Amino acid sequence: MSNIGSYDERVKNFDWSISEKELGYKTGDVINIGWYCSNRICEMGKGDKLALLWENAMGEEKRYTYNDVRLCSNGIGAFLRRLGLKNEDRVCLFMDRVPELYIGLLGILKIGAIAQPLFSAFGDESLLVRLENAGTSAIITQRKHVSKVHKILDQLPNLKHIIIVDHDGKKELKEREVSFSMEAEKAEKLEIFPTKAESPSLLHYTSGTTGMPKGVQHVHYSLISQYLTAKWVLDLTGEDIFWCTADPGWVTGTSYGIIAPWASGVTQVVLDAGFSAETWYRFIQKHKVSVWYSAPTAIRSLMKAGEEIVKHFELSCLRHLVSVGEPLNAEAVVWSEKVFGLPFLDSYWQTETGSIMITNFPDMKIKPGSMGKPFPGITGTIVDPENHEPIIEPGIIGLIAFRPGWPAMMRTYWKNEETYKGKFKNGWYLPGDRARLDADGYFWFIGRDDDIINTAGHLVSPFEVESALLEHPAVAESAVVSKPDEINMEVVKAFVTLKPGFQVSEELELDIMNFIRKKLSSLAMPQEVEYVDSLPKTRSGKIMRRLLHAKEWGEELGDTSTLEND
Amino acid sequence: MNNLEDVILEYVIAEYAEEDDKVTYDTPLISGGLVDSFSMVSLKRFLEVKYKISIPDEDASPEAFDSVNKIAELVLRFTSKKQA
């Protein structure tokens, strides 16, 4: 029997107080995620239980009990306080998947500061716009990533401290740098900042269609959603070994890669290595992973590696598989059932929602390719794109919509209240995705309602890539769209016109690709650059991305009446 | 510099390594997390441009790109094919 039991019964009798009671929280109490994820578990007598088992590409392991996590996060909090950091200061985590990233997040939250995790593969431009927007006071990073910070340091007057977690003393510390050793700085005592339900906790940046990235602000009360969704969707129990493959630079990696499993007292494993089917299967076998939360891109990559390799590993430890990030295609669900004896269950949510919204539940009938049904307590529907009224008739495509008010919902976009307000229409929160409902109440994903590119589960803004392309000396104009990809669902494709004096060449294409990769990230790098003489524009001069997108996807061009020279 | 492995190694260090990353001919590039699957596309493109070859997607697996030595073997396979 799963934790959720009967989905229909849960929907009928749902109240978020179920989660509050289990966590011992009452309205008005102090609620601090850092404390809940470490101290509370120790106070429950589970201090010796393994909280984190970390392994890197060389097979080296580190193990942390819940008491270790408590002491280490206390140490980080105390260190930050000694530097003068206080509640609501923004502290960025910019690291590979090392233990300091996971435990550091708790340390930041314990002093009431706001954690700002950023993907360590970001280039200096991506880093700059996010640190600048947040007015970040400190960044915790590794020696290998420090050079990116120094490149942009002159433009970041608010960034007072660069905290290096692996300083070996071989090089002298530079301007604003300070060394920190998590092992050496453990602290038995730390005064936890008395954050309340609405105190800000995390700032996750997500891509915008027409503007720069937006800082999605979450609060400590998000724990209420994250805990219960982990219990009922991921079906976590005290005996599980849980592996969330997402990087904490993205919201899945914090909500379900740190907060939910640790607030539940579960043992989680982390692999700080690149992808290969053999590495992943060996990791599952070695650590007896029982619950696995991964992404469609990874699942499709495993499918590509074939079924034969699976037979070389003992994977009977797996008992529950869940997927997130992009729509999970029906073939992948069928394949995983055949190969692992278990279907991957698709789940849907986004940075702004903070926790799982629509999903397939354990013990519920699975329709391969479907997103499933709303989590109990979540009112979700499909609305008409024009009047934003719910569409009652099954099968009609509309916009996914949620009634606001669940605990993990974002509270605003950082310094961008206007855009935040624009996400609500007719009393519904609109995540920006299109879908349809079937007669049984299952949601079926159709696609984005804007130009944002979802590549391997990560959102990339065409605007951000186009802006960066214009900084390349050869590029006169640019337009960026998605193109289909067998593994990543979509990848970035750029159309460019060249400035006079530059010639079309393969070398130039490679140079443009690498330029974007270093400036933004590998995710944002165009996988293809197409040279064109001119870009399709409206008569008012606006580039019509829609036409380029249609061409890539083999779709109808639609209305071209506003096309220049048409 | 003419040696195939050296050219690839130099390119990998210049393009993908971060400060303090130690990269040798056998360093795991993909499984080690130095080059991700997206960046692998630009590495493949570099090889194709530099050696005037075309590497089919089915041959451009993470395993085939997992070290400088393995990449050199792959390039040799396609440059030999071209000569034949």
Interface residues (C-beta under 8 A of the other chain):
Chain A: A57 M58 D96 A121 R143 K144 H145 V146 S147 D272 A273 G274 F275 S276 T279 S301 T455 A456 I487 N488 V491 E506 E507 E509 L510 M513 N514 R517 S522 L523 M525 Q527
Chain B: E15 E18 E19 D20 D21 P28 L29 I30 S31 G32 G33 L34 V35 D36 S37 F38 S39 V41 S42 R45 F46 E48 V49 P62 E63 D66
